[in-house]
């Protein structure tokens, strides 16, 4: 009994687009930080403490704070608000 066996590769093809990193500012002095917290336990606290640590070394502007659902991307309205209120945004997760 002759036949053909077809072997399939389950890995598929990987494709990764090259995305350039955003340019870093020369200094954080005068920049307005943003915090995007995901409502997980201690996430807001951690990010606020990071901003306070940065304030000790830099003359930062006011902080913009927004929230999002932990399991979903930030809504467009949140991103739009950050584009007007913050020069950089800290995003993190805690459990």
PDB file with one MODEL, atoms N, CA, C and O in Angstrom:
MODEL        1
ATOM      1  N   UNK A   1       0.845  -1.159   0.000  1.00  0.00           N
ATOM      2  CA  UNK A   1       0.000   0.000   0.000  1.00  0.00           C
ATOM      3  C   UNK A   1       0.904   1.239   0.000  1.00  0.00           C
ATOM      4  O   UNK A   1       1.544   1.537   1.008  1.00  0.00           O
ATOM      5  N   UNK A   2       0.957   1.939  -1.091  1.00  0.00           N
ATOM      6  CA  UNK A   2       1.788   3.128  -1.222  1.00  0.00           C
ATOM      7  C   UNK A   2       0.924   4.357  -1.006  1.00  0.00           C
ATOM      8  O   UNK A   2      -0.245   4.383  -1.389  1.00  0.00           O
ATOM      9  N   UNK A   3       1.499   5.358  -0.397  1.00  0.00           N
ATOM     10  CA  UNK A   3       0.757   6.604  -0.143  1.00  0.00           C
ATOM     11  C   UNK A   3       1.721   7.749   0.145  1.00  0.00           C
ATOM     12  O   UNK A   3       2.940   7.578   0.174  1.00  0.00           O
ATOM     13  N   UNK A   4       1.158   8.864   0.346  1.00  0.00           N
ATOM     14  CA  UNK A   4       1.955  10.049   0.639  1.00  0.00           C
ATOM     15  C   UNK A   4       1.564  10.561   2.014  1.00  0.00           C
ATOM     16  O   UNK A   4       0.384  10.633   2.356  1.00  0.00           O
ATOM     17  N   UNK A   5       2.568  10.913   2.788  1.00  0.00           N
ATOM     18  CA  UNK A   5       2.328  11.504   4.108  1.00  0.00           C
ATOM     19  C   UNK A   5       2.685  12.987   4.016  1.00  0.00           C
ATOM     20  O   UNK A   5       3.799  13.340   3.629  1.00  0.00           O
ATOM     21  N   UNK A   6       1.755  13.831   4.367  1.00  0.00           N
ATOM     22  CA  UNK A   6       2.023  15.265   4.372  1.00  0.00           C
ATOM     23  C   UNK A   6       2.288  15.687   5.818  1.00  0.00           C
ATOM     24  O   UNK A   6       1.453  15.489   6.700  1.00  0.00           O
ATOM     25  N   UNK A   7       3.443  16.261   6.038  1.00  0.00           N
ATOM     26  CA  UNK A   7       3.825  16.717   7.367  1.00  0.00           C
ATOM     27  C   UNK A   7       3.590  18.221   7.443  1.00  0.00           C
ATOM     28  O   UNK A   7       4.115  18.976   6.624  1.00  0.00           O
ATOM     29  N   UNK A   8       2.804  18.656   8.420  1.00  0.00           N
ATOM     30  CA  UNK A   8       2.492  20.066   8.592  1.00  0.00           C
ATOM     31  C   UNK A   8       3.322  20.651   9.734  1.00  0.00           C
ATOM     32  O   UNK A   8       3.562  19.988  10.743  1.00  0.00           O
ATOM     33  N   UNK A   9       3.743  21.863   9.567  1.00  0.00           N
ATOM     34  CA  UNK A   9       4.509  22.556  10.595  1.00  0.00           C
ATOM     35  C   UNK A   9       3.543  23.429  11.400  1.00  0.00           C
ATOM     36  O   UNK A   9       3.004  24.395  10.861  1.00  0.00           O
ATOM     37  N   UNK A  10       3.313  23.110  12.678  1.00  0.00           N
ATOM     38  CA  UNK A  10       2.330  23.867  13.462  1.00  0.00           C
ATOM     39  C   UNK A  10       2.825  25.235  13.927  1.00  0.00           C
ATOM     40  O   UNK A  10       2.053  26.012  14.488  1.00  0.00           O
ATOM     41  N   UNK A  11       4.094  25.534  13.703  1.00  0.00           N
ATOM     42  CA  UNK A  11       4.643  26.805  14.186  1.00  0.00           C
ATOM     43  C   UNK A  11       4.204  27.997  13.355  1.00  0.00           C
ATOM     44  O   UNK A  11       4.207  29.123  13.853  1.00  0.00           O
ATOM     45  N   UNK A  12       3.835  27.785  12.129  1.00  0.00           N
ATOM     46  CA  UNK A  12       3.440  28.894  11.282  1.00  0.00           C
ATOM     47  C   UNK A  12       4.625  29.778  10.941  1.00  0.00           C
ATOM     48  O   UNK A  12       5.779  29.399  11.144  1.00  0.00           O
ATOM     49  N   UNK A  13       4.332  30.933  10.432  1.00  0.00           N
ATOM     50  CA  UNK A  13       5.385  31.881  10.073  1.00  0.00           C
ATOM     51  C   UNK A  13       5.325  33.069  11.014  1.00  0.00           C
ATOM     52  O   UNK A  13       4.258  33.630  11.262  1.00  0.00           O
ATOM     53  N   UNK A  14       6.459  33.436  11.523  1.00  0.00           N
ATOM     54  CA  UNK A  14       6.527  34.588  12.408  1.00  0.00           C
ATOM     55  C   UNK A  14       6.862  35.829  11.608  1.00  0.00           C
ATOM     56  O   UNK A  14       7.739  35.815  10.744  1.00  0.00           O
ATOM     57  N   UNK A  15       6.159  36.890  11.905  1.00  0.00           N
ATOM     58  CA  UNK A  15       6.433  38.162  11.261  1.00  0.00           C
ATOM     59  C   UNK A  15       6.381  39.240  12.324  1.00  0.00           C
ATOM     60  O   UNK A  15       5.368  39.408  13.004  1.00  0.00           O
ATOM     61  N   UNK A  16       7.469  39.966  12.462  1.00  0.00           N
ATOM     62  CA  UNK A  16       7.512  41.060  13.412  1.00  0.00           C
ATOM     63  C   UNK A  16       7.894  42.329  12.673  1.00  0.00           C
ATOM     64  O   UNK A  16       8.931  42.402  12.013  1.00  0.00           O
ATOM     65  N   UNK A  17       7.049  43.306  12.799  1.00  0.00           N
ATOM     66  CA  UNK A  17       7.336  44.587  12.163  1.00  0.00           C
ATOM     67  C   UNK A  17       8.304  45.372  13.043  1.00  0.00           C
ATOM     68  O   UNK A  17       8.173  45.381  14.267  1.00  0.00           O
ATOM     69  N   UNK A  18       9.254  46.015  12.427  1.00  0.00           N
ATOM     70  CA  UNK A  18      10.193  46.856  13.160  1.00  0.00           C
ATOM     71  C   UNK A  18       9.508  48.182  13.486  1.00  0.00           C
ATOM     72  O   UNK A  18       9.091  48.915  12.589  1.00  0.00           O
ATOM     73  N   UNK A  19       9.399  48.477  14.776  1.00  0.00           N
ATOM     74  CA  UNK A  19       8.781  49.722  15.217  1.00  0.00           C
ATOM     75  C   UNK A  19       9.843  50.524  15.957  1.00  0.00           C
ATOM     76  O   UNK A  19      10.367  50.067  16.973  1.00  0.00           O
ATOM     77  N   UNK A  20      10.162  51.697  15.467  1.00  0.00           N
ATOM     78  CA  UNK A  20      11.208  52.490  16.136  1.00  0.00           C
ATOM     79  C   UNK A  20      10.728  52.989  17.492  1.00  0.00           C
ATOM     80  O   UNK A  20       9.540  53.251  17.679  1.00  0.00           O
ATOM     81  N   UNK A  21      11.648  53.118  18.429  1.00  0.00           N
ATOM     82  CA  UNK A  21      11.332  53.659  19.738  1.00  0.00           C
ATOM     83  C   UNK A  21      11.134  55.164  19.641  1.00  0.00           C
ATOM     84  O   UNK A  21      11.720  55.827  18.786  1.00  0.00           O
ATOM     85  N   UNK A  22      10.309  55.686  20.519  1.00  0.00           N
ATOM     86  CA  UNK A  22      10.109  57.137  20.569  1.00  0.00           C
ATOM     87  C   UNK A  22      11.413  57.789  21.026  1.00  0.00           C
ATOM     88  O   UNK A  22      12.126  57.225  21.856  1.00  0.00           O
ATOM     89  N   UNK A  23      11.727  58.956  20.500  1.00  0.00           N
ATOM     90  CA  UNK A  23      12.950  59.627  20.934  1.00  0.00           C
ATOM     91  C   UNK A  23      12.850  60.051  22.400  1.00  0.00           C
ATOM     92  O   UNK A  23      11.788  60.461  22.868  1.00  0.00           O
ATOM     93  N   UNK A  24      13.973  59.945  23.116  1.00  0.00           N
ATOM     94  CA  UNK A  24      14.007  60.357  24.515  1.00  0.00           C
ATOM     95  C   UNK A  24      14.288  61.847  24.607  1.00  0.00           C
ATOM     96  O   UNK A  24      15.096  62.378  23.845  1.00  0.00           O
ATOM     97  N   UNK A  25      13.621  62.527  25.542  1.00  0.00           N
ATOM     98  CA  UNK A  25      13.933  63.942  25.728  1.00  0.00           C
ATOM     99  C   UNK A  25      15.301  64.100  26.387  1.00  0.00           C
ATOM    100  O   UNK A  25      15.771  63.202  27.086  1.00  0.00           O
ATOM    101  N   UNK A  26      15.928  65.236  26.160  1.00  0.00           N
ATOM    102  CA  UNK A  26      17.230  65.507  26.771  1.00  0.00           C
ATOM    103  C   UNK A  26      17.101  65.587  28.291  1.00  0.00           C
ATOM    104  O   UNK A  26      18.032  65.240  29.017  1.00  0.00           O
ATOM    105  N   UNK A  27      15.935  66.047  28.770  1.00  0.00           N
ATOM    106  CA  UNK A  27      15.696  66.184  30.211  1.00  0.00           C
ATOM    107  C   UNK A  27      14.205  66.040  30.475  1.00  0.00           C
ATOM    108  O   UNK A  27      13.382  66.294  29.595  1.00  0.00           O
ATOM    109  N   UNK A  28      13.866  65.634  31.684  1.00  0.00           N
ATOM    110  CA  UNK A  28      12.460  65.575  32.082  1.00  0.00           C
ATOM    111  C   UNK A  28      11.981  66.891  32.689  1.00  0.00           C
ATOM    112  O   UNK A  28      10.787  67.068  32.931  1.00  0.00           O
ATOM    113  N   UNK A  29      12.917  67.820  32.937  1.00  0.00           N
ATOM    114  CA  UNK A  29      12.556  69.109  33.534  1.00  0.00           C
ATOM    115  C   UNK A  29      11.500  69.813  32.698  1.00  0.00           C
ATOM    116  O   UNK A  29      11.648  69.976  31.486  1.00  0.00           O
ATOM    117  N   UNK A  30      10.427  70.228  33.371  1.00  0.00           N
ATOM    118  CA  UNK A  30       9.348  70.944  32.704  1.00  0.00           C
ATOM    119  C   UNK A  30       8.309  70.050  32.052  1.00  0.00           C
ATOM    120  O   UNK A  30       7.257  70.538  31.639  1.00  0.00           O
ATOM    121  N   UNK A  31       8.575  68.753  31.949  1.00  0.00           N
ATOM    122  CA  UNK A  31       7.614  67.851  31.312  1.00  0.00           C
ATOM    123  C   UNK A  31       6.515  67.448  32.289  1.00  0.00           C
ATOM    124  O   UNK A  31       6.725  67.403  33.501  1.00  0.00           O
ATOM    125  N   UNK A  32       5.342  67.157  31.738  1.00  0.00           N
ATOM    126  CA  UNK A  32       4.180  66.752  32.534  1.00  0.00           C
ATOM    127  C   UNK A  32       4.032  65.235  32.485  1.00  0.00           C
ATOM    128  O   UNK A  32       3.824  64.672  31.410  1.00  0.00           O
ATOM    129  N   UNK A  33       4.138  64.556  33.646  1.00  0.00           N
ATOM    130  CA  UNK A  33       3.978  63.105  33.656  1.00  0.00           C
ATOM    131  C   UNK A  33       2.505  62.699  33.604  1.00  0.00           C
ATOM    132  O   UNK A  33       1.623  63.430  34.056  1.00  0.00           O
ATOM    133  N   UNK A  34       2.271  61.537  33.053  1.00  0.00           N
ATOM    134  CA  UNK A  34       0.945  60.940  33.083  1.00  0.00           C
ATOM    135  C   UNK A  34       1.046  59.576  33.725  1.00  0.00           C
ATOM    136  O   UNK A  34       2.070  58.903  33.613  1.00  0.00           O
ATOM    137  N   UNK A  35      -0.006  59.170  34.392  1.00  0.00           N
ATOM    138  CA  UNK A  35      -0.079  57.840  34.995  1.00  0.00           C
ATOM    139  C   UNK A  35      -1.317  57.156  34.429  1.00  0.00           C
ATOM    140  O   UNK A  35      -2.428  57.677  34.531  1.00  0.00           O
ATOM    141  N   UNK A  36      -1.117  55.982  33.830  1.00  0.00           N
ATOM    142  CA  UNK A  36      -2.232  55.159  33.372  1.00  0.00           C
ATOM    143  C   UNK A  36      -2.265  53.935  34.261  1.00  0.00           C
ATOM    144  O   UNK A  36      -1.480  53.003  34.088  1.00  0.00           O
ATOM    145  N   UNK A  37      -3.182  53.946  35.217  1.00  0.00           N
ATOM    146  CA  UNK A  37      -3.255  52.811  36.141  1.00  0.00           C
ATOM    147  C   UNK A  37      -4.371  51.875  35.703  1.00  0.00           C
ATOM    148  O   UNK A  37      -5.384  52.296  35.144  1.00  0.00           O
ATOM    149  N   UNK A  38      -4.155  50.597  35.974  1.00  0.00           N
ATOM    150  CA  UNK A  38      -5.068  49.577  35.453  1.00  0.00           C
ATOM    151  C   UNK A  38      -5.997  48.975  36.514  1.00  0.00           C
ATOM    152  O   UNK A  38      -6.560  47.900  36.312  1.00  0.00           O
ATOM    153  N   UNK A  39      -6.151  49.668  37.635  1.00  0.00           N
ATOM    154  CA  UNK A  39      -7.066  49.276  38.707  1.00  0.00           C
ATOM    155  C   UNK A  39      -6.661  47.994  39.414  1.00  0.00           C
ATOM    156  O   UNK A  39      -7.458  47.426  40.161  1.00  0.00           O
ATOM    157  N   UNK A  40      -5.443  47.530  39.196  1.00  0.00           N
ATOM    158  CA  UNK A  40      -4.952  46.385  39.954  1.00  0.00           C
ATOM    159  C   UNK A  40      -4.439  46.876  41.302  1.00  0.00           C
ATOM    160  O   UNK A  40      -4.067  48.039  41.455  1.00  0.00           O
ATOM    161  N   UNK A  41      -4.426  45.976  42.267  1.00  0.00           N
ATOM    162  CA  UNK A  41      -3.978  46.343  43.605  1.00  0.00           C
ATOM    163  C   UNK A  41      -2.576  46.930  43.560  1.00  0.00           C
ATOM    164  O   UNK A  41      -1.661  46.319  43.007  1.00  0.00           O
ATOM    165  N   UNK A  42      -2.407  48.101  44.134  1.00  0.00           N
ATOM    166  CA  UNK A  42      -1.118  48.793  44.274  1.00  0.00           C
ATOM    167  C   UNK A  42      -0.554  49.387  42.991  1.00  0.00           C
ATOM    168  O   UNK A  42       0.512  50.000  43.043  1.00  0.00           O
ATOM    169  N   UNK A  43      -1.202  49.241  41.857  1.00  0.00           N
ATOM    170  CA  UNK A  43      -0.661  49.801  40.612  1.00  0.00           C
ATOM    171  C   UNK A  43      -0.582  51.323  40.701  1.00  0.00           C
ATOM    172  O   UNK A  43       0.449  51.914  40.379  1.00  0.00           O
ATOM    173  N   UNK A  44      -1.660  51.950  41.133  1.00  0.00           N
ATOM    174  CA  UNK A  44      -1.669  53.412  41.242  1.00  0.00           C
ATOM    175  C   UNK A  44      -0.612  53.886  42.235  1.00  0.00           C
ATOM    176  O   UNK A  44       0.114  54.843  41.966  1.00  0.00           O
ATOM    177  N   UNK A  45      -0.528  53.220  43.374  1.00  0.00           N
ATOM    178  CA  UNK A  45       0.453  53.587  44.396  1.00  0.00           C
ATOM    179  C   UNK A  45       1.877  53.493  43.857  1.00  0.00           C
ATOM    180  O   UNK A  45       2.681  54.402  44.066  1.00  0.00           O
ATOM    181  N   UNK A  46       2.189  52.407  43.171  1.00  0.00           N
ATOM    182  CA  UNK A  46       3.531  52.223  42.614  1.00  0.00           C
ATOM    183  C   UNK A  46       3.863  53.328  41.613  1.00  0.00           C
ATOM    184  O   UNK A  46       4.945  53.913  41.672  1.00  0.00           O
ATOM    185  N   UNK A  47       2.952  53.612  40.707  1.00  0.00           N
ATOM    186  CA  UNK A  47       3.208  54.617  39.681  1.00  0.00           C
ATOM    187  C   UNK A  47       3.309  56.017  40.274  1.00  0.00           C
ATOM    188  O   UNK A  47       4.125  56.823  39.826  1.00  0.00           O
ATOM    189  N   UNK A  48       2.484  56.315  41.281  1.00  0.00           N
ATOM    190  CA  UNK A  48       2.583  57.615  41.947  1.00  0.00           C
ATOM    191  C   UNK A  48       3.935  57.763  42.649  1.00  0.00           C
ATOM    192  O   UNK A  48       4.528  58.842  42.635  1.00  0.00           O
ATOM    193  N   UNK A  49       4.415  56.695  43.255  1.00  0.00           N
ATOM    194  CA  UNK A  49       5.720  56.748  43.915  1.00  0.00           C
ATOM    195  C   UNK A  49       6.850  56.900  42.900  1.00  0.00           C
ATOM    196  O   UNK A  49       7.848  57.563  43.182  1.00  0.00           O
ATOM    197  N   UNK A  50       6.703  56.296  41.729  1.00  0.00           N
ATOM    198  CA  UNK A  50       7.702  56.494  40.668  1.00  0.00           C
ATOM    199  C   UNK A  50       7.765  57.958  40.251  1.00  0.00           C
ATOM    200  O   UNK A  50       8.848  58.514  40.070  1.00  0.00           O
ATOM    201  N   UNK A  51       6.602  58.576  40.100  1.00  0.00           N
ATOM    202  CA  UNK A  51       6.577  60.000  39.728  1.00  0.00           C
ATOM    203  C   UNK A  51       7.206  60.844  40.835  1.00  0.00           C
ATOM    204  O   UNK A  51       7.963  61.772  40.549  1.00  0.00           O
ATOM    205  N   UNK A  52       6.903  60.533  42.089  1.00  0.00           N
ATOM    206  CA  UNK A  52       7.497  61.295  43.189  1.00  0.00           C
ATOM    207  C   UNK A  52       9.020  61.135  43.202  1.00  0.00           C
ATOM    208  O   UNK A  52       9.739  62.092  43.488  1.00  0.00           O
ATOM    209  N   UNK A  53       9.508  59.944  42.897  1.00  0.00           N
ATOM    210  CA  UNK A  53      10.952  59.744  42.788  1.00  0.00           C
ATOM    211  C   UNK A  53      11.554  60.578  41.671  1.00  0.00           C
ATOM    212  O   UNK A  53      12.645  61.128  41.823  1.00  0.00           O
ATOM    213  N   UNK A  54      10.855  60.674  40.556  1.00  0.00           N
ATOM    214  CA  UNK A  54      11.323  61.522  39.457  1.00  0.00           C
ATOM    215  C   UNK A  54      11.295  63.000  39.845  1.00  0.00           C
ATOM    216  O   UNK A  54      12.160  63.772  39.432  1.00  0.00           O
ATOM    217  N   UNK A  55      10.289  63.392  40.646  1.00  0.00           N
ATOM    218  CA  UNK A  55      10.190  64.793  41.088  1.00  0.00           C
ATOM    219  C   UNK A  55      11.380  65.203  41.960  1.00  0.00           C
ATOM    220  O   UNK A  55      11.763  66.372  41.990  1.00  0.00           O
ATOM    221  N   UNK A  56      11.954  64.239  42.661  1.00  0.00           N
ATOM    222  CA  UNK A  56      13.112  64.547  43.492  1.00  0.00           C
ATOM    223  C   UNK A  56      14.322  64.947  42.652  1.00  0.00           C
ATOM    224  O   UNK A  56      15.210  65.648  43.136  1.00  0.00           O
ATOM    225  N   UNK A  57      14.357  64.509  41.411  1.00  0.00           N
ATOM    226  CA  UNK A  57      15.506  64.791  40.534  1.00  0.00           C
ATOM    227  C   UNK A  57      15.185  65.736  39.380  1.00  0.00           C
ATOM    228  O   UNK A  57      16.090  66.249  38.722  1.00  0.00           O
ATOM    229  N   UNK A  58      13.893  65.965  39.137  1.00  0.00           N
ATOM    230  CA  UNK A  58      13.505  66.786  37.995  1.00  0.00           C
ATOM    231  C   UNK A  58      12.377  67.727  38.395  1.00  0.00           C
ATOM    232  O   UNK A  58      11.599  67.430  39.301  1.00  0.00           O
ATOM    233  N   UNK A  59      12.298  68.849  37.720  1.00  0.00           N
ATOM    234  CA  UNK A  59      11.247  69.832  37.939  1.00  0.00           C
ATOM    235  C   UNK A  59      10.082  69.497  37.010  1.00  0.00           C
ATOM    236  O   UNK A  59       9.961  70.049  35.917  1.00  0.00           O
ATOM    237  N   UNK A  60       9.224  68.575  37.470  1.00  0.00           N
ATOM    238  CA  UNK A  60       8.112  68.104  36.640  1.00  0.00           C
ATOM    239  C   UNK A  60       6.900  69.007  36.769  1.00  0.00           C
ATOM    240  O   UNK A  60       6.701  69.670  37.787  1.00  0.00           O
ATOM    241  N   UNK A  61       6.096  69.018  35.720  1.00  0.00           N
ATOM    242  CA  UNK A  61       4.821  69.712  35.737  1.00  0.00           C
ATOM    243  C   UNK A  61       3.764  68.865  36.441  1.00  0.00           C
ATOM    244  O   UNK A  61       4.098  67.852  37.056  1.00  0.00           O
ATOM    245  N   UNK A  62       2.500  69.264  36.359  1.00  0.00           N
ATOM    246  CA  UNK A  62       1.426  68.517  37.012  1.00  0.00           C
ATOM    247  C   UNK A  62       1.249  67.124  36.408  1.00  0.00           C
ATOM    248  O   UNK A  62       1.543  66.884  35.238  1.00  0.00           O
ATOM    249  N   UNK A  63       0.759  66.225  37.247  1.00  0.00           N
ATOM    250  CA  UNK A  63       0.558  64.828  36.831  1.00  0.00           C
ATOM    251  C   UNK A  63      -0.874  64.616  36.352  1.00  0.00           C
ATOM    252  O   UNK A  63      -1.825  65.007  37.029  1.00  0.00           O
ATOM    253  N   UNK A  64      -1.024  64.001  35.191  1.00  0.00           N
ATOM    254  CA  UNK A  64      -2.338  63.603  34.668  1.00  0.00           C
ATOM    255  C   UNK A  64      -2.557  62.138  35.045  1.00  0.00           C
ATOM    256  O   UNK A  64      -1.695  61.294  34.798  1.00  0.00           O
ATOM    257  N   UNK A  65      -3.699  61.842  35.636  1.00  0.00           N
ATOM    258  CA  UNK A  65      -4.008  60.479  36.073  1.00  0.00           C
ATOM    259  C   UNK A  65      -5.252  59.987  35.354  1.00  0.00           C
ATOM    260  O   UNK A  65      -6.285  60.656  35.343  1.00  0.00           O
ATOM    261  N   UNK A  66      -5.139  58.812  34.755  1.00  0.00           N
ATOM    262  CA  UNK A  66      -6.267  58.167  34.086  1.00  0.00           C
ATOM    263  C   UNK A  66      -6.264  56.686  34.466  1.00  0.00           C
ATOM    264  O   UNK A  66      -5.241  56.139  34.878  1.00  0.00           O
ATOM    265  N   UNK A  67      -7.418  56.055  34.322  1.00  0.00           N
ATOM    266  CA  UNK A  67      -7.564  54.628  34.636  1.00  0.00           C
ATOM    267  C   UNK A  67      -8.072  53.876  33.422  1.00  0.00           C
ATOM    268  O   UNK A  67      -8.682  54.446  32.518  1.00  0.00           O
ATOM    269  N   UNK A  68      -7.804  52.577  33.429  1.00  0.00           N
ATOM    270  CA  UNK A  68      -8.328  51.698  32.393  1.00  0.00           C
ATOM    271  C   UNK A  68      -8.604  50.346  33.001  1.00  0.00           C
ATOM    272  O   UNK A  68      -8.111  50.032  34.084  1.00  0.00           O
ATOM    273  N   UNK A  69      -9.378  49.555  32.321  1.00  0.00           N
ATOM    274  CA  UNK A  69      -9.619  48.178  32.739  1.00  0.00           C
ATOM    275  C   UNK A  69      -8.340  47.378  32.550  1.00  0.00           C
ATOM    276  O   UNK A  69      -7.660  47.532  31.535  1.00  0.00           O
ATOM    277  N   UNK A  70      -8.006  46.529  33.510  1.00  0.00           N
ATOM    278  CA  UNK A  70      -6.755  45.769  33.467  1.00  0.00           C
ATOM    279  C   UNK A  70      -6.652  44.870  32.243  1.00  0.00           C
ATOM    280  O   UNK A  70      -5.550  44.633  31.748  1.00  0.00           O
ATOM    281  N   UNK A  71      -7.760  44.373  31.751  1.00  0.00           N
ATOM    282  CA  UNK A  71      -7.702  43.405  30.656  1.00  0.00           C
ATOM    283  C   UNK A  71      -8.015  44.005  29.288  1.00  0.00           C
ATOM    284  O   UNK A  71      -8.220  43.274  28.320  1.00  0.00           O
ATOM    285  N   UNK A  72      -8.052  45.326  29.207  1.00  0.00           N
ATOM    286  CA  UNK A  72      -8.401  45.959  27.932  1.00  0.00           C
ATOM    287  C   UNK A  72      -7.429  47.089  27.628  1.00  0.00           C
ATOM    288  O   UNK A  72      -6.831  47.656  28.542  1.00  0.00           O
ATOM    289  N   UNK A  73      -7.268  47.418  26.359  1.00  0.00           N
ATOM    290  CA  UNK A  73      -6.442  48.578  26.019  1.00  0.00           C
ATOM    291  C   UNK A  73      -7.110  49.870  26.494  1.00  0.00           C
ATOM    292  O   UNK A  73      -8.316  49.905  26.737  1.00  0.00           O
ATOM    293  N   UNK A  74      -6.325  50.908  26.619  1.00  0.00           N
ATOM    294  CA  UNK A  74      -6.871  52.209  27.019  1.00  0.00           C
ATOM    295  C   UNK A  74      -7.814  52.723  25.933  1.00  0.00           C
ATOM    296  O   UNK A  74      -7.490  52.653  24.748  1.00  0.00           O
ATOM    297  N   UNK A  75      -8.962  53.230  26.325  1.00  0.00           N
ATOM    298  CA  UNK A  75      -9.890  53.780  25.328  1.00  0.00           C
ATOM    299  C   UNK A  75      -9.284  54.995  24.623  1.00  0.00           C
ATOM    300  O   UNK A  75      -8.396  55.656  25.160  1.00  0.00           O
ATOM    301  N   UNK A  76      -9.761  55.271  23.447  1.00  0.00           N
ATOM    302  CA  UNK A  76      -9.285  56.413  22.678  1.00  0.00           C
ATOM    303  C   UNK A  76      -9.418  57.724  23.422  1.00  0.00           C
ATOM    304  O   UNK A  76      -8.567  58.603  23.287  1.00  0.00           O
ATOM    305  N   UNK A  77     -10.489  57.870  24.218  1.00  0.00           N
ATOM    306  CA  UNK A  77     -10.682  59.107  24.976  1.00  0.00           C
ATOM    307  C   UNK A  77      -9.568  59.317  25.995  1.00  0.00           C
ATOM    308  O   UNK A  77      -9.162  60.452  26.243  1.00  0.00           O
ATOM    309  N   UNK A  78      -9.069  58.233  26.586  1.00  0.00           N
ATOM    310  CA  UNK A  78      -7.961  58.328  27.544  1.00  0.00           C
ATOM    311  C   UNK A  78      -6.678  58.725  26.812  1.00  0.00           C
ATOM    312  O   UNK A  78      -5.932  59.579  27.292  1.00  0.00           O
ATOM    313  N   UNK A  79      -6.423  58.125  25.679  1.00  0.00           N
ATOM    314  CA  UNK A  79      -5.234  58.472  24.900  1.00  0.00           C
ATOM    315  C   UNK A  79      -5.290  59.916  24.425  1.00  0.00           C
ATOM    316  O   UNK A  79      -4.279  60.618  24.431  1.00  0.00           O
ATOM    317  N   UNK A  80      -6.468  60.356  24.014  1.00  0.00           N
ATOM    318  CA  UNK A  80      -6.641  61.744  23.584  1.00  0.00           C
ATOM    319  C   UNK A  80      -6.375  62.712  24.732  1.00  0.00           C
ATOM    320  O   UNK A  80      -5.726  63.741  24.543  1.00  0.00           O
ATOM    321  N   UNK A  81      -6.877  62.381  25.928  1.00  0.00           N
ATOM    322  CA  UNK A  81      -6.639  63.240  27.098  1.00  0.00           C
ATOM    323  C   UNK A  81      -5.149  63.317  27.411  1.00  0.00           C
ATOM    324  O   UNK A  81      -4.633  64.398  27.693  1.00  0.00           O
ATOM    325  N   UNK A  82      -4.460  62.192  27.364  1.00  0.00           N
ATOM    326  CA  UNK A  82      -3.017  62.197  27.622  1.00  0.00           C
ATOM    327  C   UNK A  82      -2.273  63.036  26.584  1.00  0.00           C
ATOM    328  O   UNK A  82      -1.299  63.711  26.917  1.00  0.00           O
ATOM    329  N   UNK A  83      -2.718  62.999  25.346  1.00  0.00           N
ATOM    330  CA  UNK A  83      -2.019  63.767  24.313  1.00  0.00           C
ATOM    331  C   UNK A  83      -2.074  65.266  24.595  1.00  0.00           C
ATOM    332  O   UNK A  83      -1.221  66.020  24.126  1.00  0.00           O
ATOM    333  N   UNK A  84      -3.080  65.699  25.363  1.00  0.00           N
ATOM    334  CA  UNK A  84      -3.223  67.113  25.702  1.00  0.00           C
ATOM    335  C   UNK A  84      -2.645  67.457  27.076  1.00  0.00           C
ATOM    336  O   UNK A  84      -2.251  68.599  27.313  1.00  0.00           O
ATOM    337  N   UNK A  85      -2.593  66.480  27.979  1.00  0.00           N
ATOM    338  CA  UNK A  85      -2.271  66.765  29.376  1.00  0.00           C
ATOM    339  C   UNK A  85      -0.919  66.237  29.836  1.00  0.00           C
ATOM    340  O   UNK A  85      -0.454  66.622  30.909  1.00  0.00           O
ATOM    341  N   UNK A  86      -0.273  65.368  29.062  1.00  0.00           N
ATOM    342  CA  UNK A  86       0.969  64.746  29.524  1.00  0.00           C
ATOM    343  C   UNK A  86       1.995  64.709  28.400  1.00  0.00           C
ATOM    344  O   UNK A  86       1.658  64.591  27.222  1.00  0.00           O
ATOM    345  N   UNK A  87       3.266  64.814  28.807  1.00  0.00           N
ATOM    346  CA  UNK A  87       4.356  64.716  27.844  1.00  0.00           C
ATOM    347  C   UNK A  87       4.963  63.322  27.808  1.00  0.00           C
ATOM    348  O   UNK A  87       5.592  62.938  26.821  1.00  0.00           O
ATOM    349  N   UNK A  88       4.773  62.558  28.890  1.00  0.00           N
ATOM    350  CA  UNK A  88       5.151  61.143  28.930  1.00  0.00           C
ATOM    351  C   UNK A  88       4.215  60.441  29.891  1.00  0.00           C
ATOM    352  O   UNK A  88       3.677  61.067  30.805  1.00  0.00           O
ATOM    353  N   UNK A  89       4.014  59.142  29.695  1.00  0.00           N
ATOM    354  CA  UNK A  89       3.063  58.382  30.500  1.00  0.00           C
ATOM    355  C   UNK A  89       3.730  57.138  31.057  1.00  0.00           C
ATOM    356  O   UNK A  89       4.417  56.408  30.342  1.00  0.00           O
ATOM    357  N   UNK A  90       3.516  56.909  32.351  1.00  0.00           N
ATOM    358  CA  UNK A  90       3.970  55.687  33.001  1.00  0.00           C
ATOM    359  C   UNK A  90       2.815  54.708  33.039  1.00  0.00           C
ATOM    360  O   UNK A  90       1.700  55.060  33.423  1.00  0.00           O
ATOM    361  N   UNK A  91       3.091  53.473  32.638  1.00  0.00           N
ATOM    362  CA  UNK A  91       2.093  52.427  32.610  1.00  0.00           C
ATOM    363  C   UNK A  91       2.677  51.232  33.327  1.00  0.00           C
ATOM    364  O   UNK A  91       3.838  50.888  33.102  1.00  0.00           O
ATOM    365  N   UNK A  92       1.901  50.588  34.186  1.00  0.00           N
ATOM    366  CA  UNK A  92       2.436  49.432  34.894  1.00  0.00           C
ATOM    367  C   UNK A  92       1.328  48.557  35.428  1.00  0.00           C
ATOM    368  O   UNK A  92       0.144  48.870  35.306  1.00  0.00           O
ATOM    369  N   UNK A  93       1.735  47.460  36.020  1.00  0.00           N
ATOM    370  CA  UNK A  93       0.800  46.489  36.538  1.00  0.00           C
ATOM    371  C   UNK A  93       1.325  45.941  37.854  1.00  0.00           C
ATOM    372  O   UNK A  93       2.520  45.682  37.993  1.00  0.00           O
ATOM    373  N   UNK A  94       0.448  45.767  38.800  1.00  0.00           N
ATOM    374  CA  UNK A  94       0.837  45.201  40.092  1.00  0.00           C
ATOM    375  C   UNK A  94      -0.211  44.205  40.528  1.00  0.00           C
ATOM    376  O   UNK A  94      -1.385  44.326  40.178  1.00  0.00           O
ATOM    377  N   UNK A  95       0.212  43.237  41.280  1.00  0.00           N
ATOM    378  CA  UNK A  95      -0.709  42.282  41.912  1.00  0.00           C
ATOM    379  C   UNK A  95      -0.320  42.092  43.345  1.00  0.00           C
ATOM    380  O   UNK A  95      -0.964  41.328  44.064  1.00  0.00           O
TER     381      UNK A  95
ENDMDL
END
